[in-house]
């Protein structure tokens, strides 16, 4: 790997792109024509040649002229077709040579299907102008929209995609169409190329030959930038610098700084403590509890596997090949990581020569000691997101977590298609030699849950069909004959008649090719079961020979691919749990195995989108957005976990695959994170909630939590803090939410209310099994404002007048609770009237206190004056005489005379003083006689007031 793989390569790409721009810029304007014209020019070439559809395209191995080929005939009823079969290629291609550069407005691709056997998974449209010779640009990558179906045989499955080209210049166009599986037929009905506005190429080179067109199909298209990101799309958070990655690390490390496994809820292995404690053997085991299967941790607590697959940055499948099959460099990279600075990102091993953008980006992000920092944050991520195990494939080197170890079938076994000859007597020795060290190393590891063996490789009738064509050198063929003979009483004649063979003996039959359709289905079925028992019993025996502490968890078969129910069912007696890999959105697969009663695991599943240059795994697991991936996870995982046989799953995988694909072409959007080490937040936030409740989903907790509040009753005159306390004896509380005064619900368990008024709090809690209690309501009444008091009675009266005392009291919130009054210290009930006979001359104090229902108090003090002046003395004396306070008429007349004299001399201080004294002496002499004693005191007080006022 030289420097041309790095910045020099980018420079070359840039130079070519600039050359393209120069060509497009300097063509004379005379080549410009109107937009929207349908082009029917040049030739096109297929690889492989269509073996279906209409002439002249069907079977065409040479160039097809656009003037008479079916792709340009304007008819959607004619087409080129590729028939699916066991040996059909996964991708078909067609390249168009328009004979010169054209500005293109759009390309419309029509892929109408006559029935449900026709279709495609995805297609990519690439283009290049004549000046850019080494590689293509991608105009569009389209994933077939799932769900286009019909039940009518005569109907069509019409499908067309319009690709805007925005006047990009192109002479050559390539369309790659992929199958979802080998047996899918692919149709291509029309390719409509519309010319845009701009300059056409002048002095073009000659039309390409067949050989040259074939070479065009081998050219790559530019796909990713220096970080491994799709160059044809932008999105929020797309990495543009190393500094961005480093800041993201700082931010996430801060966010996760306090994350650890909650010891009050989980044991050290992730077993849930609120489910009770069971026998602790020191290793993971399986136990049926209340008719439901569970893992039990080494410490004795129930455990549901919530695993993630391929969690290591060193996972080979995260890398992408550097070279094409012919050994030439792939030209899909805008810039590759420097092979010196990022040497760990480059690998050349049994999985090919490749580069890993995951490793390069982790190095950029975490800097020195990158692996240790990455491992620390990875463990915190998984704990935070609710995952509890490494379920399959590679795992970080130094992270302690429960895990499953995959025992790979060794290379020295005799292969039969995707599997091997289980009857070979050399198998046990070969497998034991390959696995013994691993088993001995794992024997005392308490974090090891158990083992799976091999991967996705059961037996079907296809395997038996091939075996039956073998000769006696095949142990499997010999085992079949040895199996069949006693079933027919070792009668070779009967067997020959059954099979349509003419073998002289069973030994000879082992050298005779047998047609599988001649073999009764029951015999094929029982033979597959025998093979399964041989396979699984051998592996169990080897595991238990070296490690009696750990579980045998099966072989991760795909329920409907490369296995059969015969194979699966016969495995059950030899495994502790039966594992599958099942990329589906339905948990119905469990019903296939219900009758056997074994604990079940799904160790590979995922959900994906087709954004950012990545592809979905299949239609069943394809969703529309990142958040939809989380919602699909929720529906699927919870559905599986409700089943009493189900004990856990492994999400595939930690990272996305490379946009540029791994060695087998897979480039799936399957990760919890992208290859830039950025979590898919909208997805993992949903997973976090789901994972937190899976143990309770499995326990079938259907009782909601109970939440109480400590809200005070009645009115309060201070801020009020209300605390909500939720309890759940089953799965535990996952959240408490509340709403104040019809505001949106928010999560929390405490609120402080400060404003006056009647506040309505609605609240409820949910548990980890998604049970929600009925909304509860409580009122909190706050009144911090004291009542209002306003005096409305008399403030000054003459002693012969009636005195009215009254107060207006008001409290608009909690209302008046208490109001009290005193008159000169004596309790008084308001409103009150004090008769003239009961009042005395001078100042009097009215005190009023009020308290509202919240306890707010207010006090009002009023000074009430009882006064007399010389102008009203006569009226006072008249009042007293009329009310028998003066009983002698002569005394009354004398007092009136004194009053008149005082009035007349009021401006003469000395005469007035003498007159007042004279009147006082008369009052004193008559007090208790002609003048009521109490009134006499009042008169004397009145005269004293006159003296003080006037003298």
N, C-alpha and C positions, 0 to 999 in steps of 0.2 A: 504494500500500500504506500504509494508515494504522495507527495504534496498535492498532486493534481486531484486527489480525492477530496480535498478540503477546500480551502479558499480559492485555489486555482481552478477548481471545478466550477465554483460559483461564478468566477470571472468569465470562464468560457461560456457558461449559460447566458450570462449577461451580454457578452459580446454578440452571441448569436441572436439574442432577442433584439439588440440594437440594430443588427444587420437587417433583421426582419422589418423593423420600423423604418430604416432608411429606404429599403426597397419599396415599402408601402408609401413612403412620403414623396419620393422623387419620380414616380411614374407620371408622365404628362397627362394633363386633364382630359385629353381626347378619349381616354378609355373609360370615362364615367358614363354609366347608363342609369336608367330609372330603377327604382326599388320594387321589390315584390315579384319579380319575374321568376317563374318556376324553371329551374335549370334542368335540361336533359342533354347533358353533354359528357363526353368521355367514356371511360370503361370502369368496370368493377370486377373484383376477384374474390372468390370464397375460399375459406379454409376452415374445415374440410368442405368438399363439394356437397351441396344439398342432395340428400337422397330421398327427398319428398317434395311435393309441390308441383309446379308447372314448368314446362319448357319455355324458353331455352335454358332456364336457370337450373332446373333439376339435373343433377349429374354433371354440371359444368365444372370442368377442371381447368379451363383456360379463362381468358378474359371474356366478359359479357359486355356487350355494347349497351350504353344507356338508352340508345334509340329503340332497342327492341327487347330489352330485358324486362322481366316481370316487375322489378322494383320501381320502374319508371313508366309503367303502362297506364297509370291512372286508375287502375282497378284494385279494389281491396278484396276481390274474390279470388284473384290469382296470387300466388305466393311462392317463396322459396321455403323449403322445410327440411328440418333435420330430425330424423326418427331416433327416438331414444332406445337404448338397449343396454345390456350389461356391460358392453365394451364401448359405449358412446363417449365421446370427449365431453369434458365438463364445460368447455367454452367453444363457441363457434364465432368466426370472424368474417367480416367483409370490409374490403378497402376500396375506396372510390378515388379515381384520378380524374379530376375535372379538366385536365389538360392545360390549365393556366390558373393563376390566382384570381379569385373572385371575392369581393366583399359580400358577406353573407348576412341576410336578415334573420333567417331561422332555418332549422332542420326539423322536419316532422317525421317521426318514426312510427309506422303502423305495424302492429303485431297482432292482427286478428286471429283468433283461434276457432277452429270448427267445433271443438268439443273440449271437455275438461281434461283430456289427455295431453292437450297442447298448452303451452305457456312458457314462462321463463322465470328466473329468479331476479335477475338484474341485468342491465346493460349499461355500457359506457360508450359515449361518443367522443372521439378524439379528432383533432385536426392539426394541420401545420401548413404554413405558407411554403412556397417553393424554396425560399432562402434558408429556412431553418431545417437542416437536413438530418440532424442526429436524433431528434426526439419530437414528441407531440405535446400539444396542450390538451387539456380535458375541457370539453364544452359542457358535459353533463354526465353525472352518474345517477342512474334512475333505478330505484328498487320497485319491483312490481307491487302495486297496491293489493293487499290481501282481501279476500272476501268476494271476488268477482266470480260468481257461480251461476249456473242455470240448471234447471231440471228438465228442460225441454230438449230432446235430441236434435230438433231442427233449428234451434236458436244458435246464435254465434256469441262468442266471448270477444266483443270488440274492445280493442285497446290501442290507443295512440297517445304519443307524447310529443308535445311541441317544445323545441329547445331554442330559445332566443339566442342569436349570435351577435347582435348589436354591431353589425358591420365589421366583424373580425374577418381578417383575410385568410383564406384557405384555398389550397389546391387539392390537398389530400385529406380525406376523411376516413376514419376507421371506426367501425362499430363492433364491439365485443359483447356477446350475449352469453350469459351463464345459465346453466340448468340448476334447478334445486336438487335434482337427483338424476341418476343415469338414465332412467326410463322416461323422463319427460321429453315430449316432442317439442321442438322450437319452431314457431312460424315467423316469417318476416314478409309482410305483404307489400309495403311501400316505403320508400325513403324519398321524401319530398324536400328538395333543397331549393331554398328561395334566395335569390340574389338581392343584396342590399344596395346601398348607395356608396359610392366611392370609386376608386380607380381599379381597373382590372390590370392584371399582369401583362406586360409586353415582353416579347422575345422569350417565351417560355421554352423550357427544354422539351425534348420529345416525350411522347407518351410512354409510360413505363411498360416494360415487358412483364410476362407472367412471373419470371424469376425475380424481377425487381419489385413487383407487387407483393410477392411472398416475403421479401425482405422487409417491406414496409410493416407487415404484420408483426414482425419481431421487434420493432422499435418501441421504446418505452415512451411513456408520457410523464412529464414533470408532475410531481404529486405533493411533495412536502418541503417545508422550510427547514432551517437549521435545528429546530426543536422537534422535528418529526410531525409537524402540524400541516393539515391540508391547506394548500395555498389558495384554493379557489373560494374560500369562505371566511368570513370574519364572525367573531362572537365575543360576547363580554368575557373578559378574563383571558383571552388568547395571549399567549406569552410573546412578548416583544423584546425582552432583554433578560440577561442573567440577573440583573438587579431586581427585576420583578419577582423572579423565582426566590431570591434570597429574602426579600421582604415578606413574601408569602410564608416562608418557613418561620421567620420571626413572629409573624402574627399568629400562625397556627400553634406554634410552641407555647406562646402566651395563653392562648385560648385553652389548650389542653394541659396546662402546667399542673393542675390539681387533679387530673383524672387518674383514678385507680379503681380496682375492683372494690365494691362496697362490702366490707367484712361483716356488716350487720345483716346483709341480705344473702351473700354468697360465701361459700367456702373458697379456699385458695384455688380450686380447680374450676370454679364457676357453678358448682352445685348449689341449688336453691335451698336455703335453710328453712323457709316457712312451710316446706312440704313434708317435714318430719325427717328423723334420722333413722337410718337402717344399718345393717351390718357393714362395718368397714373392713374390707379385706386388704387394704393397702394398694389395690389396683382397681381400674375400671372394670365393672361387670354389668350384666343385664339382669333385671328383675321385673316380674310382673306384679304390679301393685294396683289393687282395686280394678283388676281386669284391664290394666293398661301397662304396656311395656315402657320401661325407663332404663337409661343408663344410671348406674349408681357410682358416684365418685369414690376414689380411694378413701375419702373421709366419711363416706356413708350417706351422701345426700343425692337427691334426684337431679338428673342432668339430661337436658335435651341438647343434642349436638346442633350448634349454630355456627357452622364452619365457613371458612373461606378457602378456596383452592388457589394453588400457585401463587403464594404470597411472597415469594422471594424475588428480589430484583434480578437475580441470576437465572430465573426461569428462561429456558431456551426459547419458548414460544412467544416471548415478548420481543425477540430480536427480529430482524428482517434481512433477507439475503442481500449481499453486496453485488453478486454476479448473477447473470442469467445462466441458463442451462448450458449454453455454449462456452461459458467461461469469460465472456466479455462483461465489463462493468455495467451495472444497471444505471440508467440515466433518469432516475425518478427523484433524485435528491437535489434540492437547490444548493445545499451545502452540507457536507458531512462533518461530524465531530473530528477535531484534530486527532489523528491516530497516536500521537505521542502524549499529548496532554490528557487524552481520554482513552488511553490504551485498554483499561478494563472493559470498555464498551465494545471492543472488537474480539470476536471469538472465531476459531476455526476448529470444529470437532465433528463428531459423527452426525450432527444436525446441520452441518454445512458452515460455510464462511458467512458471517453475519455481523451486523452492528446493532446495538441496542440503544435506542434513544432513551429508554427508561434509565439505563445506567448513566448515560451521559448527562441527562437532565438532573438526576439525583446528585451526581458529582458537582454540577454547576450550582445546585440549590443548597447543598449542605456543606460544601467545601471540604476542608481537611477532616479526616476521620469521618467521612461521609456515611460509611455503612453503619457505624455505631449510632450516629445521630438519626439516621433514617430508621433503624430498628427501634429506637426509643419512641419516636413519634408514631411508628406503625402500630406498636403494641397499644399505645394510648388511643389511637384512632379506633382500633378494633374493639377495645373495651368501651369506649364512648359510644360506638355504634351498636353495641350489644352482641357482638360476635364473641364466641368463646373457644374456638379451636381452629387449628390448621387441618382441614379435612382431607386434602388430597394434594399430591404432587409436592413441589418444592416449598420450603418454608425458610424463614430467616434463620441464620446460623446461631444467633445468641439470644433469641426471645423464648422465654419459658412459657409454654402454653400447651394445653392438651392437643394431641395430634393423632392422626391416622397415618400409618406407614404403608406405602404402596410397594409391594414386593413384585418386581418386574419378572416376567417369564424370561429365562435366559436365552441367549442367541443360538445355542447349540441344539435346540430341539428341531425335530423334523416338521417343517411347516406344511400346512394345508390351507391355502388361501390366507384368511386372517387369523387362523388358529394353528394348532399343531396336533400331531398324532399322539393322542393321550394314551394309546395302547403300547407305545414303544417301551420295551422293558428297560431301556437306558434312561428314561425320563427321570425317575426318582433320584438316581445318582447325580445326574446333571443338575437338576433343580436344587437338590440338597447342597451340593457344592457351591452353587451360586448364592443360596440364601442363608446358609448356616451362620456365617459371620454376622449378618444383619440381625438375625434372630437372637444370637447370643448377646449382642450389644443392647438389644432392646429388652431383654428379659427382666431386668430390675428397674426399668424406667417407669416411675409412677405416673408420668405425664403421657405416656403412650396409651392410647385407648385400645388399639388393636391393629390388625393387618387386613388389607385387601391384597388380592393376588391377580396379576394379569390385568387386562383392561378391555372391556367391551368386546369380548370374544367368546361367545357361546357357540353351540353347534345348531345348524339348521339342516333341512333336507338338501340344501345346496352343497354342504360339506359331504353329506352321505353320498350324494350323486357323484361327486368327484372321486370319493374313496372307492366306489364300486367299479370305477374304470381302472383302478390300479391292479398290480399283480402281487404275487406272493411276497415280494420284498417289502411290501407295506404292512406293518403290524396292524394297522387299522383294518385293512382288507382281510387279513387273516382272522382278526378278532370278529369281524362280521360273519364270516363263514362259520367259525367256531360257535358263534352265538346262534346262527340260524339252524345249524344241523340238528341239535337236540329238539328244537321246536317242531321239527318234522320227522321225529323218530330216527334221525340219522339215515334217512332214506334218500339217497342221491337221485334216484329216479323221480321221486315225488318233487324234490327241489328243482330238478331240471325242468320238469313239466310246469312247475309254478313260474320259473324264471325265464323259460324259453331258451335254456342253455342245453349243452350236450356234454357236460363235464363227466369224465369217467369216475371221478372221485371227488370228495370234498377238497382234497389237496389240489386237484386239478382245477376246481372251482375258484380257488384263490388266485389262479392265473387267468381267469376268464372274466372278461368285461361284462358287467351286469347292468341292465337298463333299470333305472330306479322305478319307473312306472310299473315294472313287472313285480316289484316287491310290495306285498301288502302293507298298507299304511300303518297297521298296528305293529308290524315288525320293524319298520323304520323308526316308529315312535319308541319302541322298547330298546332298540339299539342306541338311539340318542341318549336315553336315560342311563343305559349301561356306561356309555362314554362319560356322561356327566358324573356318575358315581365314581368312576375310575379317577377322573380329574380331581374332584373335590376331596375324595378320601386321601389321595396321595398328598395333596397340599396340607390338609389338616394334620396328617401324620407327621409331616416334616416340621410344621410349626410347633406342634406339641412335643416333639422330640427335644427341641432346643428351648422352648419357651412355654411353660404351662401357666403363665400368669396373665396372658393377654388373649384378647378375643380374635376369632377369625370372622371377618365381616364380609366374606364373599368376594365376588370378582367384578363388581360394577358393570353389569350388563345393561344394554339399552333394550327395554322391554320388547320393542317391535323391530329390532334391527340386529342382525347377526347373532340371534339367539332364538330359542323356541321355548314354549312352556314345558315341553318334555325335558329339555336341558335344565331349565330353572327349577322345576319341581323336584327333580332328582337330587339337586344340590342341597335341599333344605335340611336333611338329616346330618349334614357335615359342617354346616356353618352355624355360628352363634347368632348372626343377623345376616339378612340378605340385602345386598346393596345394588342399586341401579344408578345409571346416569340417564336422566330423562329431561330433555329440553322441550318442555311442554308448558301449557298454562292450565292444565287440568289435573286434579289429583285422582282422577278415575283409574289411573294405572294401578293404584293400590288394590282395587277389587280383583285384579288378575291373581293376586297372591294371598288373598284373605283366607282361603280355605286351609292354608298351610300353617297359619298361626305364628309364623316367625316374625321377630322384630324386623322392621324395614328401614332402610336408609336411601336417600336420594343424594348421591355425592357429587353430581354435576347438574346444574340447572342455571339458567340465566335469563335476563330480559334485556332487550337492546333496541336501539334506534338506528336510523340510516343517516345521521347527521355527521358533519365534519369529515367527510370522506370515508367513514367506516360503514360497514354493512351489518344488518341484523343476522342472527344465526339462522332463523327460519321464520315462516309466517306466524306460527303459533306464539312465538315469544317476541315478535316485533311490535313495538308500541310507538306512539307519536312523539313523546318528549322524555326528557330526563326524569321529570316528576312522575310521568306515567310508568317509567321503569319501577319506581318505588311503589306505586300503587299496584302494579302487577305482582311484584314481590309479595306485598301484603296479602293479596287475594290467594295466591298460590301457596305460599308457605303456611298461612293459617289453615287453609283447606287441608293440606297434607297433615298438619300437626294435630288436627282434631281426631284423626284416626287412632284407635287404641294400639295399633301395631307400629305406628310410626315413631321413630326415636331420634330423627334428626336429618340434617341436610348440609350440603356444602355448596356455597355459591361460587360459580365459575365466572369470573376470577377476580383477583385483586386489581390488576391493571387491564386496560384495553390491549388488544393486539395492535401491532403497528399498522398505520394507514397503508403503508406499502406492502403489507402482508408478510406472513411467515413463509416458510419454505413450501408449504402445501397450498398457499394462496389465501388462507384464512386471514381476514382483516376485520374481525368482529368488534363491535362496540359492546363489550361485556363487562368492563371493569367497574369497580367501586371508584376508581380513579382513572384519569386519562394518562397517557404516557409522559405527560409533563408533571406528574405527581400532584395533580390538582384533584381533590375529591369532587365527585358529582353531588354537590351539597343538597340539591333538591331531592335526590334519590335517597342518600344515606340518612337524611333527617327523618324520612318515613321509616326506613329500615330500623332505625334506633328505637322508635316507638314500638314497632312490631316485635322486634327481638325481646324487648323488655317484658312482653306479655306471653311469650310462646309456651312457657311451662304451664301457665294457667289455662291457655287454650287447650293444651293437651289434657290437663286435669278436668276440663269441661266445667270450669267455674262459671256459674250463671247467676250468682248472687252479687248484686251491686254493693258498693261501699255504703257506709252510713256516715254522714257528715253532720256535725253539730256546731253550733255557734255560741259564743259567750256574749251576744248582744244584750245590753241591759234593757229591762222593761221600763216603761214610763219615760218621762222627759228628763233630759240631762242638760246642765248649763256649762259643760266643758266639751273639749274635743273628745270623741269616742273612738277607741280602737277596738275593732272586732276581729277576733281570731277564729278561723274555721279549723276544726279538727276532724280529720277523716280517718276511718278505720275500715280495714277489710281483712277478714280472717283467712281468706283463700289466697288469691293471687297477689294481693297487696295493691295499694293505691298508686296509680301512675300520675294522676293530676287532680287538682281541685281548681275550679274556675268560679268566678263570680262576676256579677254585673251590678253596678250601683245606678239606680234611677234610670233604668232601661238603656244604659250605655252598652256597647258591645262587651261580650264576656271576655275576661282576661284571666290568665292563669295566676294563681296566688292563693295564699291562705290567711292573709292579714291585710286590713285596710284601716286607715284613720280618717274619720269624717270630721270636718271642721266647720262646715257652714250650718247656719240656722235652717231648720226645716224638718220635714218628715222624710227620711231617706229610706228607700226600698232596696234591700239587698236580695238578689236572687243568686243562688249558688247550688252547685252539685259537684260530685266527684266521680271519677271513672277509675276502674281497676285495670290491671294488666291484661285481663281477659276481655277488655273493651266493654265491660258492663258499666252502664251509667245509671246513677240513681235519678229518681224523679227530682225535678228542680224544687228546691225549698226557698221559702221567702221569709224574711224577717224585716221588721221596721226598726229604725233607729231615729229617735226624736231628740233634736237638739234645739234649745232655746237659751241663748246667752244674753238676751236683752231683758232688763228688768221691766216691770209694769210701768205704766204712766199714771201719775196722780195729778189732778188739777182741782184746786179749791174753788168751789162755786157758791159758798155761803157769804154771810155778812162779815165784814172786817171791822166795822165800827158801828156802835148803836148808842142811843141814849138810854139811861137806866129805866126809863118807863116803856121802852120798846121790847118787843119779843125778838130774841136772837135766833137766827136760823144758821145751822152748821151743816154743810154738805160738801162732798168730794166726788168728783168723777174719776173712776178707776178703769184702766183699759190694759189688756194684754192680748195681742193679736195672734200669738203662737200657742203657747201651752195653756193660756187662760189663767184667771185669778184663782188662787187656791185659798188664800187667807187675806183679810183686811181687818185691821183693828185701829182703835182711836182712844185717846185720853184727853180729858179736859181738865187742865190744871192737875194732871197726874191721876185723875179718876177715870176709870174705863168708861167708854161712851160708845153707844151704837149709833152709827151714822146711817142715814141723815138724822139730825136731832134738832129739836126746837127747845130753847131755854126761855122760859117765861121771864118777864121783867121782874117779877117778885123774887126770882131765884138768882138774879145776877147782881154783881157788886161793881162798884166803881173801880176802874183801873185796868191794867193789862192782864190778859188771860192767854194761856198757851193751849193751842189745839195741836196734838201730835197724831199723825196718821201713818201707819205702817201697812205695806201690801207685799205679798209674796205670790209668785206665780207657781204653776205646777212643776216647773223645772228647778225651783228653789231660789230664783233670783228675787232679791228684796229691794224695796225702796222706802224711804221715810220722808214725810212732809211735815214741816213744823210751821204753824201759822200763829201770829200774834193778833189777838182779837181785842179791840179797845172798847171799853164801856166808859163813855165820857159825858161830862156835863159842862155847859157854859151858861153864862148869866142870862143869855137869851132864851134858854129852855128850862130855867129853874121853875118858872110859874107852871109850866105844863107838868113837870115832875111832881110838884106839890099837888096839883089837881088830880094826877093819877093816884097819888097816895091817899088823898082824901076820898076819892071815889072807891078805892079798894080797902077802906077801913084801916089803913095804916095810920091815919090821923083821924081820931074819933071825935074831937071837940071842934066845933065850928069856929069858936072864938080863937082857939089856937091856930087853926087852919088859916083864918083871916089875918092873924098877926104874922104868921110866917110869910104869907103872900106879901104883906106890907113890907117886911124886912127885905124880901127879895126885890121888890120894886125899888126900895131905897138904894139897895146895893147897885141895882142897874143904873139908877140915876146918877150915882156918884162913881161910876166905874173908872172915870178918867181922873179921879182925885184919889191918889193912893191912901192918904191918911184917913180921910172920911170913910172910904170903902173898907179899910181895915177895921175901923170901929164898928161899922155896920155889920160886917161878917162876924165879928166877935159877939156882937149883941144877939145875932140870930143863933150863933152857936150856944150861947148861954141859955137861951130859951129852949133850944132842943135838949140840952142836957137836963134842964129842970123838968121837962115833960117826958123824958125817955122812960118808957115802961108805964106811963100814965096815959096822957092823951095821944102820945105818939108811940106807935109800935116800937119795941126796943130794937129789933133788927133794922127797922127802917131808920130809926134815929142814928144808928151807926152808919148807915148808907148816906144819910144827909150830912153828917159830920164829915165823912170822907169826901162828899161832893163839895162842901164848903172849902175844905182843904185844897181840893183841885182848883177851885176858883181863885183861892189866895195865891197858889203857886203860879197859876196862869196869868193873873192880872197884876199881881203885886211883885 
